[in-house]
Amino acid sequence: MEKAVLELLESLPHLLRLPSKQMWFDLDEEADVLYVSFERPQGATDSELSEEGVLMRYRGDQLVGVTILNARKRLRGQT
């Protein structure tokens, strides 16, 4: 089985715990940023940047998206 498929299967428990059952993923390869949206459009009204470089986007108290900075860089050394 393809390595990417196996990795997707391994991530399944984490994906199922996310706040939405529909998700959109967009990768900006040049900027090395991964955008994950739980709603389209997000309509975020607030955001919070973690120390790990993850921007969490909220509408009120609801998490509507996540922006992961240095997405590919985080994978280096894990393969």
Secondary structure, DSSP 8 states (H G I E B T S, - for coil): --HHHHHHHHHHHHHHTSS-S--EEEEETTTTEEEEESSSS----EEEE-TTSEEEEEETTEEEEEEEETHHHHHTT--
